Amino acid sequence: MNMNSPNNQIIKDLMPDGAKAYIVGGFIRDKILDVPTFDIDYAILGTDTIQLAKAFANKVKGHFVLLDSINEIARVVMPDKKNFVDFAKCVGKTIEEDLSRRDFSINA
């Protein structure tokens, strides 16, 4: 999956004004290391993450999988069944708060 993929534009188009989607996690590590990657993780701030993931799944004709309704975490398996996109609600009020809880030494 490409960081400049059309999927990023689809997500941007689905986001309401003021909401933000941040690429986080292993995708960034893999890009830095030039390692092929088949998943991309988004931290979502300012909108209903589950509804965004469902709308994205419908738009790309992917398969929506609810992983955690309480923490608003969902996965979209892409039609090729090889790539997937994860959506997680930001923990905290800012991306910085969300990132501070992640284990960068292992996961990024």
C-alpha distances in whole Angstrom, upper triangle without the diagonal:
4,7,9,7,10,9,10,13,14,14,16,19,19,20,24,26,26,23,20,17,16,12,14,14,12,9,11,13,11,10,14,14,12,11,8,6,6,7,7,11,13,17,19,22,25,24,24,21,21,22,19,17,19,19,15,16,18,17,14,16,14,17,18,19,21,21,24,26,28,25,23,20,18,15,13,12,10,13,11,12,10,7,9,9,13,15,18,21,22,25,28,28,26,23,25,27,23,22,25,25,22,23,21,23,21,18,17
4,5,5,9,9,9,12,13,14,15,17,19,20,23,25,25,22,19,16,15,12,14,14,13,9,11,13,11,9,13,14,12,12,10,9,9,10,9,12,14,17,19,22,24,24,25,21,23,23,20,18,21,20,16,17,20,18,15,18,17,19,20,22,24,24,26,28,29,27,24,22,20,17,16,15,13,16,15,16,13,11,12,12,14,16,19,22,22,25,28,28,25,22,24,26,23,22,25,26,23,23,21,23,22,19,17
4,6,9,9,7,10,13,12,13,16,17,17,21,22,21,19,16,13,11,9,11,13,12,9,9,12,11,9,12,14,12,13,12,10,11,10,8,11,11,15,16,19,22,22,23,20,22,22,19,18,21,20,16,18,20,18,16,19,18,20,21,22,23,23,25,27,28,25,23,20,19,17,16,17,15,18,17,18,16,13,13,12,14,15,18,20,20,23,25,25,22,19,21,23,20,19,22,23,20,22,19,22,21,18,16
4,7,8,7,8,11,12,12,14,16,17,20,21,21,19,16,14,13,11,14,16,16,12,13,16,15,12,15,17,15,16,15,14,14,14,12,14,14,17,18,20,22,22,24,21,23,23,19,19,21,20,16,18,20,17,16,19,19,22,22,24,25,26,27,29,30,27,25,23,21,19,18,18,16,18,18,20,18,15,15,14,16,17,20,22,22,25,27,26,24,21,23,25,23,22,25,26,24,25,23,25,25,22,19
4,5,6,7,9,10,12,13,15,16,20,21,22,20,17,14,14,12,15,17,17,13,14,17,16,13,17,19,16,17,14,13,12,12,11,14,14,17,18,21,23,22,23,20,21,21,17,17,19,17,14,15,17,14,12,16,15,18,19,21,23,24,26,27,29,27,24,22,20,17,15,16,13,15,15,17,15,12,13,12,15,16,19,21,22,26,28,27,25,22,25,27,24,23,27,27,25,26,24,27,26,22,21
4,5,5,6,9,10,11,13,15,18,20,21,19,17,15,15,14,18,20,20,16,17,21,19,17,20,22,20,20,18,16,15,14,13,15,15,18,18,21,22,21,21,19,20,19,16,15,17,15,12,14,15,11,10,14,14,17,18,21,23,24,26,27,29,27,24,22,20,18,15,16,13,14,15,17,17,14,14,13,16,17,20,22,23,27,28,28,26,23,26,28,25,25,29,29,27,29,27,30,29,25,23
4,5,5,6,9,10,11,13,16,18,19,17,15,12,13,12,15,17,18,14,16,19,18,17,20,22,20,20,17,15,13,12,10,12,12,15,15,18,19,18,18,16,17,16,13,12,14,12,8,10,12,10,8,12,11,14,15,17,19,20,22,23,25,23,20,18,16,14,11,13,10,12,14,15,15,12,11,9,12,13,16,18,20,23,26,25,23,21,24,26,23,23,26,26,24,26,25,28,26,23,21
4,5,5,6,9,10,11,14,16,16,14,12,9,10,9,13,16,17,13,14,18,17,16,19,21,19,20,18,15,14,13,10,11,10,13,13,15,17,16,17,15,17,16,13,12,15,13,10,13,15,12,11,15,15,17,17,19,20,21,23,23,25,22,19,18,16,15,13,15,13,16,17,18,17,14,13,10,12,12,15,17,18,21,23,22,20,18,21,23,20,20,24,24,22,24,23,26,25,22,20
4,5,5,6,9,10,13,14,16,14,13,11,13,13,16,19,20,17,18,21,21,19,22,24,22,23,21,19,18,16,14,15,13,16,15,17,18,17,18,16,18,17,13,14,16,13,11,14,15,12,12,15,16,19,19,21,22,24,25,25,27,25,22,20,19,18,16,17,15,17,19,20,20,17,16,14,16,15,18,19,20,24,25,24,22,20,23,25,23,23,27,27,26,28,27,30,29,25,24
4,5,5,6,9,12,14,16,14,13,11,14,14,17,20,21,18,20,23,22,21,24,26,24,24,22,20,18,16,14,15,13,15,14,16,17,15,16,15,16,14,11,11,12,10,7,10,11,8,9,12,13,16,16,18,20,21,23,23,25,23,20,19,17,16,13,15,13,15,17,19,19,16,15,12,14,14,17,18,20,23,25,24,23,21,24,26,23,24,27,28,26,28,28,31,30,26,25
4,5,5,6,10,12,13,11,10,8,11,11,15,17,19,16,18,21,21,20,23,25,24,24,22,19,17,15,12,12,10,12,10,13,13,12,13,11,13,12,8,9,11,9,7,10,12,10,10,14,13,15,14,17,17,19,20,20,22,20,16,15,14,14,12,15,14,16,18,19,19,16,14,11,12,11,13,14,16,19,21,20,19,17,21,22,20,20,24,24,23,25,25,28,27,23,22
4,5,5,9,10,11,9,8,8,10,12,15,19,21,18,18,22,22,21,23,26,25,25,24,21,20,18,15,14,11,13,11,12,13,12,14,13,15,14,10,12,14,12,10,14,15,12,14,17,17,19,18,20,21,22,23,22,24,22,18,18,17,17,16,18,17,20,22,23,22,19,17,14,15,13,15,16,16,20,21,20,18,17,20,22,20,20,24,25,24,26,26,29,28,25,23
4,6,8,10,12,11,11,11,14,16,19,22,24,21,22,26,26,24,27,29,28,28,26,24,22,20,17,17,15,16,14,15,14,13,15,14,16,14,11,13,14,11,10,13,13,11,13,16,17,19,18,21,22,24,24,23,25,23,20,20,19,18,17,19,18,20,22,23,24,20,19,16,17,15,18,18,19,23,24,22,21,20,24,25,23,24,28,28,27,30,29,33,32,28,27
4,7,10,12,10,11,10,14,16,19,22,24,21,22,26,26,25,28,30,29,29,27,24,22,19,17,16,14,15,12,13,12,10,11,11,12,10,7,10,11,7,7,11,11,9,12,15,15,17,16,18,18,21,21,20,22,20,17,17,16,16,15,18,17,19,22,22,23,20,18,15,15,13,15,15,17,21,22,21,20,19,23,24,22,23,27,27,26,29,29,32,31,27,27
4,7,8,6,7,8,12,14,17,20,23,21,22,25,26,25,27,30,29,29,27,24,23,20,17,16,12,13,9,10,9,7,10,10,12,10,7,10,12,10,10,14,14,13,15,18,18,19,17,19,19,21,21,19,21,19,16,16,16,17,16,20,19,22,24,24,25,21,19,16,15,13,14,13,15,18,19,17,17,16,20,21,19,21,24,24,24,27,27,30,30,26,25
4,6,6,9,11,14,17,20,23,26,24,25,28,29,28,30,33,32,33,31,28,27,24,21,19,15,15,11,11,8,7,10,11,14,12,10,13,15,12,13,17,17,16,18,21,21,22,20,22,21,23,22,21,21,20,17,18,18,20,19,23,23,25,28,28,29,25,23,19,19,15,16,15,16,19,19,17,17,17,21,21,20,22,25,26,26,29,29,33,33,29,28
4,6,9,12,15,18,21,24,27,25,25,29,30,29,30,34,33,34,33,30,29,26,22,21,17,16,13,11,9,9,13,14,17,15,13,17,18,16,17,20,20,19,21,24,24,26,24,25,24,26,25,23,24,22,20,21,21,23,23,26,26,28,31,31,31,28,25,22,21,18,18,16,17,20,19,17,16,17,20,21,20,22,25,26,26,30,30,33,33,30,29
4,7,10,13,17,19,23,26,24,24,27,29,27,29,32,32,33,32,29,28,25,22,20,16,14,11,9,7,9,12,14,17,16,14,17,19,18,18,22,22,21,23,26,26,27,24,26,24,25,24,23,23,21,19,20,21,23,23,27,27,29,32,32,32,28,25,22,21,17,17,15,14,17,16,13,13,14,17,18,17,19,22,23,24,27,27,31,31,28,27
4,7,10,14,16,19,23,21,21,25,26,25,27,30,30,30,29,26,25,22,18,16,12,11,8,6,4,6,9,10,14,13,11,14,16,15,15,18,20,19,20,23,23,23,21,22,21,21,21,19,20,17,15,16,17,19,20,23,23,26,28,28,28,25,22,18,17,13,13,11,11,14,14,12,11,12,15,16,15,17,20,21,21,24,24,28,28,25,24
4,7,10,12,16,19,18,17,21,22,21,23,26,26,26,26,23,22,19,16,13,10,8,6,5,6,8,11,11,14,14,11,13,17,15,15,18,20,19,20,23,22,23,20,21,20,21,20,20,20,17,15,16,16,18,18,21,22,25,27,26,26,22,20,16,15,12,12,10,10,13,14,12,10,9,13,14,13,14,17,18,18,22,21,25,25,22,20
4,7,9,13,16,14,14,18,19,18,20,23,23,23,22,19,19,15,12,10,6,6,5,6,9,9,11,10,13,14,10,11,15,14,13,16,18,17,17,20,19,20,18,19,18,18,18,18,19,16,14,13,14,15,15,18,18,22,23,23,22,19,16,12,11,9,10,9,9,13,14,13,11,9,13,14,12,13,17,17,16,19,19,23,22,19,17
4,6,10,13,11,11,14,16,15,17,19,20,20,20,17,17,14,10,8,5,5,6,8,12,13,14,12,15,17,13,14,18,17,15,18,21,19,19,22,20,21,19,20,19,19,19,20,20,17,15,14,15,15,16,19,19,23,24,23,22,18,16,12,11,10,10,10,9,12,14,13,11,8,11,13,10,10,14,15,14,16,15,19,19,16,14
4,7,9,8,8,11,12,12,13,16,16,16,16,13,14,11,7,6,5,6,9,12,15,16,17,14,17,18,15,14,18,18,15,17,20,19,18,21,19,20,19,19,19,18,19,21,21,18,16,14,15,14,15,17,17,21,21,21,19,15,13,10,10,10,11,12,11,14,16,17,14,10,13,15,12,11,15,15,13,15,14,17,17,13,11
4,7,7,6,9,11,11,13,15,16,16,16,13,14,11,8,6,6,7,10,13,16,17,18,15,17,19,17,16,20,20,18,19,23,22,21,23,21,21,20,19,19,17,18,20,20,17,16,14,15,14,16,18,19,22,22,21,19,16,14,11,10,10,10,12,11,13,15,16,13,10,11,13,10,8,12,12,10,11,10,14,13,10,8
4,6,6,7,9,11,12,13,15,14,14,12,13,10,8,6,8,9,13,16,19,20,20,17,19,21,19,17,21,22,20,21,24,24,22,24,21,21,20,19,19,17,18,20,21,17,17,14,15,14,16,17,19,22,22,21,18,15,14,12,10,11,11,14,13,14,17,18,16,12,13,14,11,9,12,12,8,9,8,11,10,6,5
4,5,5,6,8,10,10,12,10,11,8,10,8,8,8,11,12,16,19,23,23,23,20,21,24,21,19,22,24,21,21,25,24,22,24,21,21,21,20,20,18,20,22,23,20,19,16,16,15,16,17,18,21,20,19,16,14,13,12,11,13,14,17,16,18,20,22,20,16,17,18,15,13,15,15,11,11,9,11,9,6,5
4,5,5,6,9,10,10,9,9,7,8,7,5,7,10,12,16,19,22,22,23,19,21,23,20,18,21,22,19,19,23,22,20,22,19,20,20,20,20,19,21,23,24,21,20,17,17,15,15,16,16,19,18,18,15,12,11,10,11,13,14,17,17,19,22,23,20,17,18,19,16,14,17,17,14,14,12,14,13,9,8
4,5,5,6,9,10,10,11,10,12,10,9,9,11,13,16,19,22,23,24,21,23,25,22,20,24,24,21,22,26,24,22,25,23,24,23,23,23,22,23,25,26,22,22,19,19,18,19,19,19,23,22,21,18,15,15,14,14,15,16,18,17,19,21,22,19,15,16,18,16,13,16,16,13,13,11,13,12,10,7
4,5,5,6,8,8,10,10,13,12,11,12,14,16,19,22,25,26,27,23,25,27,25,23,26,27,24,25,28,27,25,28,25,26,25,24,25,23,24,27,27,24,24,21,21,20,21,21,21,24,23,22,19,17,17,16,16,18,18,20,19,21,23,24,21,18,18,19,17,14,16,17,13,12,9,10,10,8,5
4,5,5,6,5,7,6,10,10,10,12,15,17,21,23,27,27,28,24,26,28,25,23,26,27,23,24,27,26,24,26,23,24,24,24,25,23,25,28,29,25,25,22,21,19,20,19,19,22,20,20,16,14,15,15,16,18,19,22,21,23,26,27,24,20,21,23,20,17,20,20,16,15,13,13,12,10,8
4,5,5,6,8,8,11,11,11,13,15,17,20,23,26,27,28,24,26,28,25,23,26,26,23,24,27,26,23,26,24,25,25,25,26,25,27,29,30,27,26,23,22,20,20,20,20,22,21,21,18,15,16,15,17,19,20,23,22,24,26,27,24,20,21,23,21,18,21,21,18,18,15,16,15,13,10
4,5,8,10,11,15,15,14,15,17,19,22,24,28,29,30,27,29,31,27,26,29,30,26,27,31,29,27,29,27,28,28,28,29,27,29,32,32,29,28,25,25,23,24,24,23,26,25,24,21,19,19,19,19,21,22,24,23,25,27,27,24,20,20,23,21,18,20,21,18,17,14,14,14,13,10
4,5,9,10,14,15,15,17,19,21,25,27,31,32,32,29,31,32,29,28,31,31,28,29,32,31,28,30,28,29,29,29,30,28,30,33,33,30,29,26,26,24,25,24,24,26,24,24,20,19,20,20,21,23,24,26,25,27,29,30,27,23,23,25,23,20,22,23,19,18,15,14,14,13,11
4,7,9,13,14,14,17,19,22,25,28,31,32,32,29,30,32,29,27,30,30,27,27,30,29,26,28,26,28,28,28,30,28,30,33,34,31,30,27,26,24,24,23,22,24,22,22,18,17,18,19,20,23,24,27,27,28,31,32,29,25,25,27,25,22,25,25,22,20,18,18,17,16,13
4,6,10,12,13,16,19,21,25,28,31,31,31,28,29,31,28,26,28,29,25,26,29,28,25,27,24,25,26,26,27,26,28,31,32,29,28,25,24,21,21,20,20,22,19,19,16,14,16,17,19,21,23,26,26,28,30,32,29,25,26,28,25,22,25,25,21,20,17,17,16,14,13
4,7,10,11,15,18,21,24,27,30,30,30,26,27,29,26,23,26,26,23,23,26,25,21,23,21,22,23,23,25,24,27,30,31,29,27,24,22,19,19,17,16,18,16,16,12,11,13,15,17,20,22,25,26,28,31,32,29,26,27,28,25,23,26,26,22,21,19,20,18,15,15
4,6,8,11,14,18,21,24,27,27,26,23,23,25,22,20,22,23,20,19,23,22,19,20,18,19,20,20,22,21,23,26,28,25,23,20,19,16,15,14,14,16,14,14,10,8,10,11,13,16,19,22,22,25,27,29,26,23,24,26,22,21,23,23,19,19,17,18,16,13,13
4,7,10,14,17,20,23,26,25,24,21,21,23,20,17,19,20,17,16,19,19,16,17,14,15,16,16,19,18,21,24,26,23,22,18,16,13,12,10,10,13,11,10,7,5,6,9,11,15,17,21,22,24,27,29,27,23,25,26,23,21,25,24,20,20,19,21,18,15,15
4,7,10,13,16,20,23,22,21,17,18,20,17,14,17,18,15,14,18,18,15,16,13,14,14,14,16,15,18,20,22,20,18,15,13,10,10,9,10,13,12,11,9,6,5,6,7,11,13,17,18,20,24,25,23,20,22,23,19,18,21,20,17,18,17,19,16,13,13
4,7,10,13,16,19,19,19,15,16,18,15,13,16,17,13,14,18,17,15,17,14,15,15,15,16,15,17,20,21,18,16,13,12,10,10,11,11,15,15,14,12,8,7,5,6,9,11,14,15,18,21,22,20,17,19,20,16,16,19,18,15,17,16,18,16,13,12
4,7,10,13,16,16,16,12,14,16,13,11,15,16,13,14,18,18,16,18,16,16,14,14,14,13,15,17,18,15,13,10,10,9,10,12,13,17,17,16,15,11,9,6,5,6,8,11,12,14,17,18,17,13,16,16,13,12,16,15,12,14,14,17,15,11,11
4,6,10,13,13,13,10,12,14,11,10,14,15,12,14,17,17,16,19,16,17,15,15,15,14,15,16,17,14,12,10,10,10,11,14,15,19,20,19,18,14,11,8,6,5,6,8,9,12,15,15,14,11,14,15,11,12,15,15,13,16,15,19,18,14,13
4,7,10,11,11,9,12,14,12,11,15,16,14,16,19,19,19,21,19,19,17,16,15,14,14,15,15,12,10,9,11,12,14,17,18,22,23,22,21,18,15,11,9,6,5,6,5,9,11,12,10,8,11,11,8,9,13,12,11,15,15,18,18,14,14
4,7,7,8,6,10,11,9,10,14,14,13,16,18,18,18,21,19,19,16,16,15,15,14,14,14,11,9,10,11,13,14,18,19,22,24,23,23,19,16,12,10,7,6,5,5,9,11,11,10,9,12,12,10,12,15,15,15,18,18,22,22,18,18
4,6,8,8,12,13,11,13,16,16,16,19,21,20,21,24,22,22,20,20,18,18,16,16,15,13,11,12,14,16,18,21,23,26,28,27,27,23,20,16,14,10,9,6,6,9,9,8,7,8,11,11,10,12,15,15,16,20,20,24,24,21,20
4,7,9,12,12,11,14,16,16,16,19,21,20,22,24,23,23,20,21,19,19,18,16,16,14,12,14,16,18,20,23,24,27,30,29,29,26,22,19,17,13,12,9,9,11,11,9,10,11,14,14,13,16,18,18,19,23,24,27,27,24,24
4,6,9,8,8,11,13,12,13,16,17,17,20,21,20,20,17,18,16,17,16,14,15,13,10,13,14,16,17,21,22,25,27,27,27,24,21,17,15,11,11,8,10,13,13,12,13,14,17,17,15,18,21,20,21,24,25,29,28,25,25
4,6,5,6,9,10,11,12,14,16,17,19,20,19,18,15,15,13,14,13,11,12,11,8,10,11,14,15,19,20,23,26,25,26,23,19,16,14,10,10,8,11,13,14,14,15,16,19,18,16,19,22,21,21,24,26,29,28,25,25
4,6,5,6,9,10,10,12,14,15,16,18,16,15,12,12,11,12,11,10,11,9,6,7,8,10,12,16,17,20,23,22,22,19,16,12,10,7,6,6,9,12,14,14,15,14,18,17,14,17,20,18,18,22,23,26,25,21,22
4,5,5,6,9,10,11,12,14,15,16,14,13,9,10,8,10,9,8,10,10,6,7,6,9,11,14,16,19,22,20,21,19,15,12,10,8,8,9,12,15,17,18,19,18,21,20,17,20,23,21,21,24,25,28,26,23,24
4,5,5,6,9,10,11,12,14,15,14,13,10,12,11,13,13,11,13,13,9,11,9,12,12,15,17,19,22,21,23,20,17,14,13,10,11,11,15,17,19,19,20,20,23,23,20,22,25,24,24,27,28,31,30,26,27
4,5,5,6,9,10,10,12,14,13,13,11,12,12,14,14,13,15,14,10,11,9,11,11,14,15,17,20,20,21,18,15,12,11,8,10,10,13,17,19,18,18,18,21,21,18,20,24,23,22,25,26,29,28,24,24
4,5,5,6,9,10,11,12,10,10,7,9,9,11,12,12,15,13,10,9,6,7,7,11,12,14,17,16,17,15,11,9,8,6,9,11,14,17,20,20,20,19,22,22,19,20,24,22,21,24,25,28,26,22,23
4,5,5,6,9,10,10,9,9,6,9,9,12,14,13,16,15,12,11,9,9,8,11,12,14,17,17,19,16,13,11,11,10,13,14,17,20,23,23,23,22,26,25,22,24,27,26,25,27,28,31,29,26,26
4,5,5,6,9,10,10,11,9,12,13,16,17,16,19,18,14,14,12,12,10,13,13,15,18,18,20,17,15,13,13,12,14,15,18,22,24,23,23,22,26,26,23,25,28,27,26,29,30,33,31,27,27
4,5,5,6,8,8,10,9,12,13,16,17,17,20,18,15,14,11,10,8,11,10,12,15,15,17,14,12,10,11,10,13,15,18,21,23,23,23,21,25,25,22,23,27,26,25,27,27,30,28,25,25
4,5,5,6,5,6,6,9,11,14,16,16,20,19,15,14,10,9,6,8,8,9,13,13,15,12,10,9,11,11,15,17,20,23,26,26,25,24,27,27,24,25,29,27,26,28,28,31,29,25,25
4,6,5,6,8,8,12,14,17,19,19,22,21,18,17,14,12,10,11,10,11,14,15,17,16,14,13,15,14,18,19,22,26,28,28,28,26,30,30,27,28,32,31,29,32,32,35,33,29,29
4,6,8,10,11,15,17,20,22,21,24,23,19,18,15,14,11,12,11,11,14,16,17,15,14,13,15,15,18,20,23,26,28,28,27,26,29,30,27,28,32,31,29,32,32,35,33,29,29
4,5,9,10,14,17,19,22,22,25,24,20,18,15,13,9,10,7,8,11,12,14,12,11,11,14,15,18,21,23,27,29,29,28,26,30,30,27,28,31,30,28,30,30,33,31,27,27
4,7,9,13,16,19,21,21,25,24,21,19,15,13,9,9,7,6,10,11,14,13,12,13,15,16,20,22,25,28,31,31,31,29,32,33,29,30,33,32,30,32,32,35,32,29,29
4,7,10,13,15,18,19,22,22,18,16,12,10,6,6,5,5,9,8,11,10,9,10,12,14,17,20,23,26,29,29,29,27,30,30,27,27,31,29,27,29,29,31,29,25,26
4,7,10,13,16,16,20,20,17,14,11,8,5,5,7,7,10,9,12,11,9,10,12,13,16,19,22,25,28,29,29,27,30,30,26,27,30,28,26,28,29,31,28,25,26
4,7,10,12,13,16,16,13,11,7,6,5,7,9,11,14,12,14,13,10,10,10,11,13,16,19,22,25,26,26,24,27,27,23,25,28,26,24,26,27,30,27,24,25
4,6,9,10,14,14,11,9,6,5,6,8,11,13,15,13,15,13,10,10,9,10,12,15,18,20,24,25,25,24,27,26,22,24,26,24,22,24,26,28,25,22,23
4,6,7,10,10,8,7,5,6,9,11,14,17,19,16,18,16,13,12,10,10,11,13,16,18,21,23,23,22,25,24,20,22,24,22,21,23,25,27,25,22,23
4,7,9,9,8,5,5,7,10,12,16,18,20,17,18,16,13,12,9,10,9,12,15,16,19,22,22,21,23,22,18,20,22,19,18,20,22,24,22,19,21
4,6,6,6,5,7,10,13,16,19,22,24,21,22,20,16,15,11,10,9,10,13,14,17,19,20,20,22,20,17,19,20,17,17,20,22,24,22,20,22
4,6,5,6,8,12,14,17,20,23,25,23,24,22,18,16,13,12,10,10,14,14,17,19,20,20,23,21,18,20,22,19,20,22,25,27,25,23,24
4,6,8,11,14,18,20,24,26,29,26,27,25,21,19,15,13,11,10,12,12,14,17,19,19,21,18,16,19,20,17,18,21,24,26,25,22,24
4,6,9,13,16,19,22,25,27,25,25,23,19,16,13,11,7,7,9,9,11,14,16,15,18,15,12,15,17,14,15,18,20,23,22,19,21
4,7,10,13,17,19,22,24,22,23,20,17,14,11,8,6,5,9,10,13,15,16,15,18,16,14,16,18,16,16,19,21,24,23,20,21
4,7,10,13,16,20,21,19,19,17,13,11,7,6,4,7,10,11,15,16,17,16,18,17,14,16,18,16,15,18,19,22,20,17,19
4,7,10,13,16,18,16,17,14,10,8,6,5,7,9,13,15,18,19,20,18,21,20,17,18,21,19,17,20,21,24,22,18,20
4,6,9,13,14,12,13,11,7,6,4,6,9,12,15,17,21,22,22,20,23,22,18,19,22,20,18,20,21,24,21,18,19
4,6,9,11,10,11,9,6,5,6,8,12,15,18,20,23,24,24,22,25,25,21,22,25,23,21,23,24,26,24,20,21
4,7,8,6,8,6,4,7,9,11,15,18,21,23,27,28,27,25,27,28,24,24,27,26,23,24,25,27,24,21,22
4,5,5,7,5,5,7,11,13,17,20,23,25,29,29,28,26,29,29,26,26,29,28,25,26,26,28,26,22,23
4,5,8,8,9,11,14,17,20,24,26,29,32,33,32,29,32,33,29,29,33,32,29,30,30,32,29,26,26
4,5,7,9,12,15,18,22,25,28,30,34,35,33,30,33,34,30,30,33,32,29,30,29,31,28,25,25
4,6,7,11,14,17,20,24,26,28,32,33,32,29,32,32,29,28,32,30,27,28,28,29,26,23,24
4,7,10,13,17,20,24,26,28,31,33,31,28,30,31,27,27,30,28,25,25,25,26,23,20,21
4,7,10,14,17,20,22,25,28,29,28,25,27,28,24,24,27,26,23,23,23,24,22,18,19
4,7,10,13,17,19,21,25,26,25,22,24,25,21,21,24,23,20,21,21,23,20,17,18
4,7,10,13,16,18,21,22,21,18,21,22,18,18,22,20,18,20,20,22,20,16,16
4,7,10,12,15,18,20,19,16,19,19,15,16,19,17,15,17,18,20,18,14,15
4,7,9,12,15,16,16,14,17,17,13,14,18,16,15,17,18,21,20,16,16
4,6,9,12,13,13,12,14,14,10,12,15,13,12,15,17,20,19,15,16
4,6,9,10,11,10,13,12,9,12,14,13,13,17,18,22,21,18,18
4,6,7,7,7,9,8,5,9,11,10,11,15,16,20,19,16,17
4,7,8,8,9,7,5,8,9,8,10,14,16,19,19,17,17
4,6,8,8,5,6,9,10,10,12,16,17,21,21,19,19
4,7,8,7,8,11,12,13,15,19,20,23,24,22,21
4,5,5,7,9,10,12,13,17,17,21,22,20,19
4,5,5,6,8,10,11,14,14,18,19,16,15
4,5,5,6,9,10,13,13,16,18,16,15
4,6,5,7,9,13,13,17,18,16,16
4,5,6,7,11,12,15,16,14,14
4,5,5,8,9,12,13,11,10
4,6,8,9,12,14,13,12
4,7,9,12,12,11,12
4,6,9,9,8,9
4,6,6,6,7
4,5,5,5
4,6,6
4,6
4
